[in-house]
Amino acid sequence: MSNHFTRVLSRPEFIALMAALMALNALAIDVMLPALPYMGEALGVASENERQFVISAFMIGMGMAQLVFGPLSDRFGRRAPLLVGMGIYVIAAFIAVFAPNFTTLLVLRFIQGLGAASVRVIVTSAVRDRYSGREMAEVMSLTFMVFMAIPIIAPGIGQVLLMTGPWQTIFIFMAVLASGSWLWTFFRLPETLPLDKRRPLTFKGIVGGFRIVFTNRMAISYGLAGTFLFGALFGFISSSQQIYVDIFGLGEYFPVAFAAMAGLMAVSSFTNSRIVRRFGMRRLSHGAMLSFTGFSIIWLGFALTGFMPLWLFFPLLAVIMFSFGWAAPNMNSLSMEPLGAVAGSASAVFGFIQTVGGAVIGGYVGQMFNNTTIPVAIGYAGMGILSLICILIAENGRLFGVGEQYANAEAAPDMAH
C-alpha cells in the first residue's frame, strides 16, 4: 500500500467517507417509509401495496446501472464515475420535489437509483482496492455498521420532516445531504485504482472481466447467497410499515420499533468488525446463517398457527436481524476476496444481482402481504435455506472453514498495491 495514499486519507476518514456514501443509499430507502401513505394520498394511489413501488423503483434503477458503473470504474478509476453518479442522485432528488403525479415520481426514483449505483459499486471496489482478507472484512463491517445504523434514525427523520412540511421535504433533505457528501468526496477522496491496474473499456475487456467473476465458483456462490439474504430483508422493509402499524397497532411508534431492529443490526456489524480477525469470515457467516434460518423457521411455525403477539415476534426478529449483521458483510467480503484484479466488475455483478434480485424477491414478498407476518416469515425461512445451499456449493459441502487453506486465504496480506 502506498505511503502517499495513507497520508492523503487516513484509515478512519476513509472508513467514515465510505460509510457516509453507503448511508445515502440506505437513507433513500428508509426515510421514505413514514411518507408512503402521504405520497399515496397526495398523488392518488389508493392501494397500500402499490405505494411500495417508491422503494422498488429506486432499487431496480440502482441494480441495473451497476453493470455500467463497474466496467467504467475499472477503466477510468473510482473518483470520476462516483462523482457523476452522485450528481445524478442529487438532481433526481431535487426534481422529485415537483413531481406532478405518481408515475413521474417513480421515474425520478428510478433515475435517482441509477445515480446511487455508482455509490454501491465504487464503495465496495475502493475498499477492495485498499484492503484484502480479514482486514477487508473488518473495514466492510464498519461500513455496514453505519449502513445498518441509518435505519435507526431515518424513519424518525422522515416523521419529523413530515411534521414540519409536506412529503416533498424529504427529497430536499436527501438532495442537500448528498450534495454535502459529493463535496467531501470531491475534496478528500484520492483515486484508489492505479493506472497500471486499469482494464480496457472494450467489449472484449468488459466480457473478460465479467467472465472472471461468473466462473469463480466461490465468489459467485457467495454473491448469490447475499442476494437471497437481501431479498428477505427487502421483503421485510417493504412490509414493515404495514406490519408494525396495521398488525401490531404501533402507529406513531413505528419508527421506534424499526429503529430498534436496525440498531441491533448495527451492533451486530460492529461486533463482527471486532472479532472477524480472530474467528474468520467463514466461521462467523456460516454460524450466523444457521441461526438466521433456524429462527426464521421457528417464526414461520408460530405465524402459521396464528399465534404471533408482539412480545414473541420482536425477540425472534431481533435474533434474525442480529444474525444478518454477521452474515452479510462477511459473505460480501468472501465474494470479493478472489477478485481483486476486477474489483469494479465484481462489485457491479454482485451489486446488480443483489439489488435487482433483492428488489424482485422483496417486492414479491411485499405484494403478498395479507395482514399477517406469514409472507415475510416464508421469505426469511426460504431465502435462508437457499443461502445455506449456496454456501455449501461455494465450500464443497463444508461449513465453518474446515481446512488450513481457508484460514491462510482469509488472513492473506493485502497484495492489491
N, C-alpha and C positions, 0 to 999 in steps of 0.2 A: 504494500500500500504506500502510495506516495506521501512523503512528509509534507509536500506543498499542499496536498489535498487536506491533510489533517489540520494544517494551520488555517486554511481558508474557512473550514466549517468544522467545529468541534463535534465530537460524538453526541453529546447531549442536545446541541442545537440541531444536528442532522435528524436525530430521532424526533425531536419536537416538531420540526418542519414536516417530516413525513407523516407524523400523526395528525398534524393540523390539516394537511391536504386530504388524508383519508377521512377526516372528520367531516369535510364538506359533503362527501357523498352520503355519509350516514345522516347528516343533518337534512339533506334534500329529501330523504325518505321520512324520517321520524317527526320532523317539525310539522309535517303536513297532517298527521293523524287527527289531532283535535279539530282541524279545519274542514275535514271531509264533509260533514253534514252541512256546514255553512256554504261551502262551494257548491254542493249539490243543490241546495235551496236557491242560491243566487243565480245559478246557471240552468235551472230547470231539470235537474236529474233526480228523478223520484226514487229509483232503485238504490238501496244502500250498497249492494254488491257492485253496481256499475261505478260507484264513486271510487272504488279501489283502483280503477284504471289510471287514476292520477299517479299512483305508486308504480304500477306495472309499465306504463308508458315510459317513465324515466328509466327504469331498469332495463327495458328492452333496447332503448337507444344507447344506454351505456354499454350493454353487452355487445351489440353489433359493431360499434365503432372501435372497439378494442382491437379487432382484427386489422384495422387500418393503422392505428397508433403504434402497434407492436413493431411491424417492419419499419415504419417511419423513425421510431426511436432507435432501432438498431442501425439505421443508415445515417441519420442526422444528429444523433445524440439525444440526451434526455431533456435538456432545457427547452429548446425551441418548440418541439411538439407539445410539451407540457404547458407552456405559456399560451400557445394558440388555443389549446383545448379549454383552458381555464377562462380565456377571453370569451369563447362561445358560451360557456356556462353562465358567465355574468350577464352577457347581453340577453340571452334567452330568459333569464330570471327577471330582468328589468322589463322586457316586453310583455311577459306574462301578467304583469300588473294591469295591463289594458286589454286582456283577453275578453272579447265580447260574448263568447259562447263556450260551451264545454269542449267542443271539437277543437277549437283554436287552442284552448288551454292544453289539451292532450298533445297537440302537435308541438307546442312550445316546450312541454315537459320532455317529449322525445328528443328535441334538439338540445335541451339542457343536459340530457343523458349522454348525447353524442360528445359534448364537451367534457363531461365527467369521466368519460372513458380514458382520457389522457391521464387523469389522476390515478385511476385504478391500475393502469398498465405501468406507468413510469415510477410510481412509488415502489412497487414490488421489484421492478428492474433495478432501480437505484440502490435498493437495499442489497440485492444480489450482486451488483457491481462492487459493492464495498465490503461485503461480508460473505462468509460461507460456513457450512457446518453448524454446530450448536450455537455459535455466536450469531449466525444469521437468524436462527430460531429465537434467540433471546431478543434481538432487535425487533423481529417481526411480532413477538408477543407484546412488547412495549407499545408498538404502533397499534396493534389490535386493541390494546387496553383502552387507548383513547377512542378508537373507533367504536368500542363497546360502551364506553362511558358517555358518549354523546346522547344515546337514547335515554340516559338518566335525566338529562335536562331538556332535551329537545321538545318532547310533548308539553312540558311545563312552559318552555319559552313560547311555543305555539299558543298555549292557553293565555298567557299574559299578553301576547301580541293581539289576540282576538278581543281581549278586554279593552285594549287601547285603540283599536282601529278595525277596519274590515279585513277580510281574509287576504286581500292583496298586500297587506303589511308584511305578511310572511315572506313574500317574494322579494320585497325591498330589503328585508333583513338578510336573506340569503345572498342577494347580489352585493350588498355592502361588505359582508363578511368575506365573500370570495374575492372581492377586489383587494381587501387587505392582505389576503393570502397570496394573491398574484404579485403584489408589491414585495412581499417578503421573499418569494421565490425569485423574482427578478433581480433583487439586490444581493441576495445571500447564497443562493444555491449554485455551486460550481457544476461544471459538466462532469459527470461520473463515468462516462464511457470514452476511453481514449480513442484517438483517431485510428490507431492500428488494430483496434478491436471491432471496428465498424464493418457491417456487412453491406454488400451492394444492393441497391433498390432496383433489382431486375426481377423479371418473372422467375428466372432460374434461382436467383438468390432467395427470393421470398418462399418459393415452393420448397427449396432445400432446407430453409430454416424450419418451416412447418413440418417437414418430413422428419427432421431430427426429433422434434417434440413428440409427434404421434407414434414414432417407432420405439420410443423408450418406454418399456412396459411399466417400470416402477413409477415414472413421472406421470404418465397418462392415467394410470390406475388411481394414484393419489389425487390427481386432478378431478377425476370423476367422483371419487369418494367425497371430495369437498363440494362438488355440485349437488349431490343428494343432500348433504348436510345443510347447505344454504337454502335448498328448496324447502326443506322442513321449516327452517327459521322464517323464510319469507311467507310461508303459508300462515304461520302464527301472527307475524306482523300485520299481514293484510286483514286478518280477522280480529286482531287484538281489541280494537275499539268496540266491536260488537260483543266479544266475549266478556270483557270487563264491565261494559255498560248494560248490554241487553240481557246477558245471562246472570251475571252476579250483581247487577244494580249498583255499581260503584259510582256512576255519574261523574261528577267533577273530580272524584278521586282517582279516575282512570290514569292520569299522568303519574300519580304516586305509585300505583301498582306496576305500571310499565317501567318506571324508573328503578324500582326495586329489583326487577329481573335483570335489567341492563347493568345495574350496579354489581350484581353477582357475577355476571359475565366479565366485567372489567376487573373485579378482584381476582377472578379465575385466571385471566390473561396475565395479570401482574404476578400471581403466584407461579405460573408457568415460567415466566421470564427468570424467576429466581432459582428454579430447580432444574431447568432443562439441561444445563451444562452437566449436572451431576447424574441425572437419570436417563437423559437422551430423549430424542423426539419420538422414537418408536414406542418405548415403554409407556410414555405419558399419553400419546394419542391413541394407542390401542386400548389401554385401560379405560380411557375416557369414552371411547366409542362403545365399549361393552356396557359401561354404566348408562350412557345416553340411550342405548337401545333397550336395555333391560327395564329401566324405569319408564320408558315410553310405552312398553308393552303392559306394564302394571297400570299405567294411566288409562290405556285403552280398555283394559279389562274392567276397571271401575266405571268408565264412561259408558260402556255397553250395558251395564246393569242399571244405569240411570242414577246411580249414587255418586254424585260429584259435587259436594259442597265446596265452598271457597277454602275452608280450612284444610281440605285434603288436596285440592287442585294446586294451591300455591306451593306447598312443600315439594310435591312431585315435580312441578315445573322448575322449581329452584335447583334441584339436583340435576335435572336435564340441562338447564342453561349453564350451570357451573361446568358440567362435562363438556359442553360445546366450547367454552373458553379455553379448555386444554386441548381439545381435538383440532379445532380449526387452524390456529397459527402453526402448529406442528405439521399438520398434513400439507398446508400451503408451503412450508419450508421444504418438506420432503419431495414435493412435486418439482420445486425449483432447483434443488441441490445438484442434480446431474447435468443441468442445462445452462451453466454459466456462460457458455460461448454464444448462446442465442437467447439471452435473458429477456429481451424485449418481445421476441416472437413467442417465447414460452409463456410469459406473463399475459400476452394477448390471448393466446389459445385458452389458457386456464381461466382468465377473466371472462372471456366470451362464454365458454360452456357453463361456468359457474353463475354468471349473471343472467344470461338468457335462459339457461336450463333452470336455474333457481327461480327466475321470474315466472316461467311457464308452469313449473311444478307448484310453486307457491300461489300463483294466480288461480290454478285449477282447484287447489285446496280451499282457497278463499271463496271461490264461487260455489263450492259445495256447502258453505256454512248454512246450518239448518237449526239455529238456536240451541245447539248442543256443542260440546267440545269434541264429539266423536270424529268429525272430519280431520281436525288438526291432530288428534291423537293417532289416527290411522296414518297421516302423513309422517309424523315423527317416528313411529314404530317401523313403517315400511321403508322410509329413507335410511333409518339407522341400520336395518338389515342389509340393504343394498350397499351402503358404505362399508360395512364389515366384509361383504363379499369382494368388493374392490380391493380392500386392504389385503385380504388373503391372496388374491391374484398377484398383487404387487410383490408380496413377500413369499411367494411359492408355498402358500399354505401354512406359514409360520407366523406367530404373533410375538410381540414383545422383544424383537430384535435378537432372536436366537442366532448365535454365531458371532465370533470376534470381529469379522469383517464389518459388521454393521456399526459397532462402536467406533472402529477405526475410521469408517467413512463419515460418521456424524461429527467426529472430533477433528476432522481434517483441517489443517490450517488454511487460511484464505489464500488462494492461488490466483485470484482474479487480477491482481496487479503485481 
